[in-house]
């Protein structure tokens, strides 16, 4: 997809790139909820959902074929960037840049041999590449097992030879033997990390300190099982907030924190029981992607046509770093927050797993429906109040009474978005918001 989601590019096995235009029409609808208001109960239901009527609509999106581009030299991988389509070719190993809109008097397609860009053998080709827009960085993995951090080169007007260069890059992973060859790579822009998986199963994390090649090894992640148990790595991806790395394997999956602490994994489950219950997302995954700002991850199984959605619970610190969130255990999922209420217990060194010590607060359905995903949660210092903020607006909650306060007017709710975080001062919620291009600090008292 093009970064602005207006162009879709499909790569075929026979060396074609099929491009499609994607356009949305707000006036046409392919789905809308209808309520029978003939009964009193239905009228009440209608009134309940009237505030989120617009959110109950699925708009029409038109996908139209534009053109087919034949790459005679074969395609390894294609990436859609802001200004151009970047294609890694097979024979010869090279990089082609195809501009979406050709410049006046200039060519639409430019190319450069991989050996010239990286100064390597002409027999070495690219096997995979990824692009991170936030860091404006390309990561290339070559057939020799090396990993390169690459940037697009604007060229130099004074040096005609330099003006012809399309890219410049630096090798940051140099394998000593075949077992250390790079296989997969992912980027964590928030913490400037480049993570590489090797053919022997090792997962190495590098720190990108600058753009001139200073990318030292930070840590080696510990696998929850041997490489023979996990099987080959199929994909890995950092959560949007950068705090969690999810890795999928042929025989299961595992997670790590951004600092390398092992998280949940599926290798400790009873494989026979999972197979008997057709829980194929536990016994191996082929691909996955994070959704909902990191609240869920979509997984596809091995040779399975189903899609699985795995819900995650993460610390509220990932979305709103505040003293109260640090002092109290507050977790957020895609549908609820979970607050630890056992801070008065004698042993303060550990958090108990007893259900009675955890308070579950379901998000208001109407707010969740119209403002999903919930981006941040914050608790007050005394643990009495919790506030949440989604795409627009906010809502706050009293732990003692179990009541939510939401905007009754959807226009007021949609008039601002929390950008700079939230915090509680007593029973008053303070939020740093953006409204119509201006930045404001707003106060919301929680009174009953």
C-alpha positions in Angstrom: 0.0 0.0 0.0 1.1 3.6 -0.7 1.5 5.4 2.7 -1.6 7.5 2.1 -3.6 4.3 1.2 -4.6 5.6 -2.3 -2.6 3.0 -4.3 -2.4 -0.8 -3.9 0.4 -2.8 -5.6 0.2 -6.5 -6.1 3.3 -8.5 -6.9 2.8 -11.7 -9.0 5.0 -14.8 -9.3 5.6 -14.1 -13.0 7.3 -10.7 -12.5 4.4 -8.3 -12.8 3.3 -5.4 -10.6 -0.4 -4.8 -10.7 -1.4 -1.3 -9.5 -4.9 -0.4 -8.3 -6.3 3.0 -7.2 -8.2 3.0 -3.9 -10.9 5.6 -3.3 -13.4 6.0 -0.5 -16.8 7.7 -0.9 -18.3 9.1 2.2 -21.8 9.5 0.6 -22.3 5.9 -0.3 -22.7 3.1 2.3 -22.4 -0.6 1.9 -23.6 -1.4 5.4 -25.6 0.5 8.1 -27.5 -0.8 11.2 -31.2 -0.4 11.2 -33.4 -0.6 14.3 -37.0 -1.4 14.5 -38.5 1.4 16.6 -42.0 -0.1 16.8 -41.6 -1.1 20.4 -40.7 0.8 23.5 -37.6 -1.3 24.1 -36.5 -0.7 20.5 -37.1 3.0 20.8 -34.8 3.0 23.9 -32.2 1.0 21.9 -32.5 3.4 19.0 -31.9 6.4 21.3 -28.9 4.6 22.8 -27.2 4.2 19.5 -28.3 7.5 17.9 -25.1 9.1 19.3 -22.9 6.7 17.3 -25.1 6.4 14.2 -22.3 7.5 12.0 -19.9 4.9 13.5 -22.4 2.2 12.6 -21.8 2.8 8.9 -19.4 1.0 6.6 -18.5 3.3 3.8 -18.0 2.3 0.2 -14.4 1.9 -1.0 -13.7 1.6 -4.7 -10.7 -0.4 -5.9 -10.0 0.1 -9.6 -7.3 -1.4 -11.8 -4.7 1.1 -13.0 -1.9 -0.7 -14.9 0.3 -3.7 -15.0 4.1 -3.2 -14.9 6.3 -6.0 -16.2 9.7 -6.2 -14.6 11.8 -8.2 -17.1 14.6 -8.9 -14.6 12.3 -10.5 -12.0 11.0 -9.3 -8.7 12.3 -10.2 -5.2 10.4 -7.6 -3.2 8.6 -4.3 -3.9 8.0 -1.5 -1.4 5.6 1.4 -1.9 7.2 4.7 -0.7 5.8 8.2 -0.7 7.3 9.3 -4.1 8.1 6.0 -5.7 7.9 2.3 -5.9 11.2 0.5 -5.0 11.7 -2.9 -6.6 14.6 -5.3 -5.9 15.2 -7.3 -9.1 16.6 -10.9 -9.5 18.8 -10.9 -12.6 20.8 -8.7 -12.6 20.6 -8.0 -8.8 19.6 -4.3 -8.8 17.2 -1.7 -7.4 14.7 0.0 -9.6 12.8 3.1 -8.5 9.5 3.8 -10.3 8.0 7.2 -9.6 4.3 7.4 -9.1 4.3 10.7 -11.0 7.2 11.3 -13.4 9.0 14.6 -13.1 8.8 17.0 -16.1 11.6 16.0 -18.6 12.9 13.2 -16.3 12.6 9.5 -16.5 9.9 7.6 -14.6 12.2 4.6 -13.9 15.8 4.7 -12.6 17.9 1.8 -11.5 21.3 1.0 -10.0 23.2 -2.3 -9.6 23.3 -3.7 -6.1 27.0 -4.3 -6.4 27.6 -0.6 -7.1 25.4 0.5 -4.2 26.9 -1.7 -1.5 30.4 -2.4 -3.1 29.9 -6.2 -3.1 30.1 -9.1 -5.5 27.8 -9.0 -8.6 26.6 -12.5 -7.7 25.0 -11.3 -4.4 21.3 -10.4 -4.5 18.7 -9.1 -2.1 16.4 -11.8 -0.5 14.3 -9.4 1.7 13.9 -5.7 2.4 11.7 -3.7 4.7 11.1 0.1 5.0 10.4 2.1 8.2 8.8 5.4 7.4 9.3 6.9 10.9 13.1 6.4 10.7 13.1 6.8 6.9 15.3 3.7 6.7 15.5 0.7 4.4 16.9 -2.6 5.7 18.2 -5.0 3.1 19.1 -8.7 3.6 21.4 -10.1 1.0 21.9 -13.7 -0.2 25.2 -13.7 1.6 23.4 -13.3 4.9 24.5 -9.7 5.5 22.1 -7.0 6.7 22.4 -3.3 5.6 20.8 -0.1 6.8 20.1 1.9 3.7 18.8 5.4 2.9 17.6 7.0 -0.3 20.3 9.3 -1.7 19.2 12.7 -2.9 22.5 13.1 -4.9 24.8 16.0 -5.2 24.4 18.8 -7.8 28.1 19.5 -7.7 29.3 15.9 -8.2 27.6 14.4 -11.3 28.8 11.0 -10.3 27.3 11.2 -6.9 24.0 12.6 -8.4 23.6 9.2 -10.2 23.6 7.3 -6.9 20.2 6.2 -5.7 21.1 4.8 -2.3 23.8 4.6 0.3 24.1 2.0 3.0 26.1 0.5 5.8 26.5 -3.2 6.8 25.5 -3.7 10.5 25.2 -7.5 10.6 28.2 -9.4 9.2 27.9 -13.2 9.6 31.0 -15.2 10.5 29.5 -18.4 9.0 26.4 -19.8 7.4 24.7 -20.3 10.8 24.8 -16.6 11.5 23.2 -15.6 8.2 20.4 -13.0 8.5 16.9 -14.4 7.6 14.4 -11.8 8.8 14.5 -8.3 10.0 12.2 -5.8 11.7 12.5 -2.2 12.9 11.5 -0.5 16.1 11.4 3.2 15.3 10.4 4.4 18.8 13.5 2.9 20.4 15.8 3.0 17.3 16.3 -0.8 17.2 17.0 -3.1 14.3 16.3 -6.7 15.1 17.7 -9.6 13.0 16.9 -13.3 13.1 19.6 -15.7 12.0 19.5 -19.0 10.3 20.6 -20.8 13.6 17.6 -19.3 15.4 19.4 -16.5 17.2 17.5 -13.2 17.4 19.9 -10.2 17.6 19.0 -6.6 18.5 21.1 -3.7 17.2 20.9 -0.1 18.2 20.8 2.5 15.4 22.7 5.4 17.0 23.0 7.5 13.8 22.7 7.3 10.0 26.4 6.9 9.2 26.8 3.3 10.2 27.1 3.4 13.9 24.8 0.4 14.7 26.3 -1.7 17.4 24.9 -5.0 18.8 22.7 -4.3 21.8 21.6 -7.8 23.0 20.8 -11.3 22.0 17.3 -12.5 22.9 16.8 -15.8 24.7 14.4 -18.3 23.0 11.9 -20.1 25.2 12.7 -23.4 23.6 15.4 -24.9 21.3 15.4 -24.1 17.6 14.4 -27.7 16.9 11.3 -27.2 19.0 10.3 -23.8 17.7 11.0 -24.6 14.0 12.0 -21.8 11.6 11.0 -18.2 12.3 8.2 -17.2 9.9 7.7 -13.5 10.9 8.4 -11.0 13.7 7.0 -7.6 14.3 7.2 -4.9 17.0 4.0 -3.6 18.5 3.1 0.0 17.4 4.1 1.4 20.7 7.5 -0.4 20.4 7.4 -2.2 23.8 6.7 -5.7 22.6 8.3 -7.9 20.0 6.2 -10.8 18.7 7.9 -13.6 16.8 6.0 -16.4 14.9 7.5 -19.8 14.3 6.5 -22.9 12.4 5.6 -24.6 15.7 4.3 -21.7 17.9 5.1 -18.1 18.9 6.8 -16.1 21.6 7.1 -12.5 22.8 9.8 -10.3 24.4 9.7 -6.9 26.0 11.7 -4.1 24.2 14.5 -4.7 26.8 14.7 -8.4 26.1 12.6 -9.9 28.9 10.7 -13.0 27.8 6.9 -12.7 27.7 4.2 -15.1 26.9 4.7 -18.0 24.5 2.8 -21.0 23.1 5.6 -23.6 23.5 4.5 -24.6 27.0 1.0 -25.6 25.9 -0.2 -29.2 25.4 0.3 -29.6 21.6 -1.9 -32.7 21.5 -4.8 -30.9 23.2 -4.4 -27.8 21.0 -4.5 -30.0 17.9 -7.5 -31.9 19.1 -9.4 -28.7 19.7 -8.2 -27.2 16.4 -6.5 -24.3 18.1 -3.9 -24.0 15.3 -2.8 -20.6 16.4 -1.0 -22.2 19.3 0.9 -24.9 17.2 2.4 -22.6 14.5 1.8 -19.4 12.7 2.7 -18.3 9.2 2.2 -14.5 9.4 0.7 -11.8 11.6 0.2 -8.1 12.1 -0.6 -5.8 15.0 -4.0 -3.9 15.0 -5.8 -1.6 17.4 -2.6 0.3 18.4 -1.2 -2.9 19.9 -4.3 -4.2 21.6 -4.6 -7.2 19.3 -2.5 -9.2 16.8 -4.0 -11.0 13.8 -2.4 -14.4 13.2 -2.7 -16.9 10.3 -1.9 -20.6 11.0 0.2 -23.0 9.0 -1.9 -24.3 6.1 -5.0 -22.8 7.7 -7.5 -20.5 6.0 -8.7 -19.0 9.3 -7.6 -15.8 10.8 -7.1 -15.6 14.6 -7.2 -12.5 16.7 -5.1 -12.6 19.9 -5.9 -10.1 22.5 -3.1 -8.6 24.5 -3.0 -6.9 27.9 -0.3 -4.2 28.2 0.8 -1.8 30.9 -0.9 1.6 30.7 2.6 3.1 30.9 3.0 2.3 27.2 0.3 4.8 26.2 0.5 7.3 29.0 3.7 7.5 31.1 2.6 9.0 34.4 3.7 8.7 38.1 0.3 7.1 39.0 0.5 4.5 36.2 4.0 3.7 37.4 3.0 3.3 41.0 -0.2 1.3 40.4 -0.7 -1.8 38.3 -3.0 -0.7 35.5 -3.4 -2.9 32.4 -5.3 -2.1 29.3 -6.7 -4.4 26.6 -8.8 -3.8 23.6 -12.1 -4.0 25.5 -11.3 -3.2 29.2 -8.9 -1.9 31.8 -7.6 -4.1 34.6 -6.6 -2.3 37.9 -4.6 -4.0 40.7 -6.1 -3.2 44.1 -3.7 -5.1 46.3 -1.2 -2.3 47.1 -2.3 -2.3 50.7 -1.1 -5.9 51.2 2.0 -6.4 53.4 4.2 -7.8 50.6 4.7 -5.0 48.2 7.5 -6.7 46.3 5.2 -8.9 44.2 1.8 -8.5 42.6 -0.7 -11.2 43.4 -2.6 -13.0 40.7 -5.7 -13.5 42.7 -8.8 -12.5 40.8 -10.3 -10.7 43.8 -7.4 -8.2 43.8 -7.9 -7.1 40.2 -10.7 -4.7 39.2 -12.1 -5.1 35.7 -13.7 -2.1 34.0 -15.4 -2.7 30.6 -15.0 0.4 28.3 -18.3 2.1 27.5 -19.7 0.3 24.5 -20.8 3.4 22.6 -17.5 5.2 23.2 -15.5 2.1 22.3 -17.5 1.6 19.1 -17.0 5.1 17.8 -13.5 5.8 19.1 -11.7 2.5 18.9 -8.8 1.9 19.5 -8.3 3.1 23.1 -4.9 4.7 22.9 -4.2 5.6 26.6 -5.4 4.9 30.1 -4.5 6.7 33.3 -5.3 6.1 37.0 -5.4 8.6 39.8 -2.8 8.5 42.6 -5.4 7.1 45.1 -6.7 4.5 42.6 -10.2 5.9 42.7 -10.5 7.1 39.1 -9.5 5.9 35.7 -9.6 7.8 32.4 -9.4 6.5 28.8 -8.9 8.2 25.5 -9.4 6.8 22.0 -9.1 8.4 18.6 -11.2 11.4 19.7 -12.6 12.6 23.0 -12.2 10.8 26.4 -14.2 9.0 29.1 -13.6 8.7 32.8 -14.6 6.1 35.4 -15.2 5.8 39.2 -13.7 2.6 40.6 -15.9 2.8 43.7 -19.3 3.3 42.0 -18.5 1.5 38.7 -19.9 4.4 36.6 -18.5 5.9 33.5 -18.9 9.5 32.4 -19.0 10.1 28.7 -20.0 12.9 26.4 -23.7 12.9 25.6 -23.1 15.0 22.6 -21.1 13.2 19.9 -20.0 16.5 18.3 -18.4 17.6 21.6 -16.7 14.3 21.9 -15.3 14.4 18.3 -14.2 18.1 18.7 -10.9 17.2 20.3 -8.3 14.5 20.6 -5.9 13.8 23.5 -2.3 14.3 22.2 -0.1 15.2 25.2 -1.4 12.7 27.7 -3.6 12.9 30.8 -3.2 12.9 34.6 -5.4 13.2 37.7 -5.3 15.9 40.3 -7.6 14.7 43.0 -11.0 14.1 41.3 -10.1 16.5 38.4 -8.8 15.0 35.1 -6.3 17.2 33.2 -5.8 16.4 29.5 -3.5 17.9 26.9 -5.6 18.0 23.8 -5.6 19.2 20.2 -8.8 20.9 18.9 -9.2 22.5 15.5 -5.4 22.9 15.1 -4.9 24.5 18.5 -3.3 22.9 21.6 -5.1 23.2 24.9 -5.1 21.9 28.5 -8.6 21.0 29.6 -10.0 20.1 33.0 -12.7 17.6 33.6 -14.1 17.1 37.1 -15.4 13.7 38.1 -18.4 14.4 40.3 -21.5 12.3 41.1 
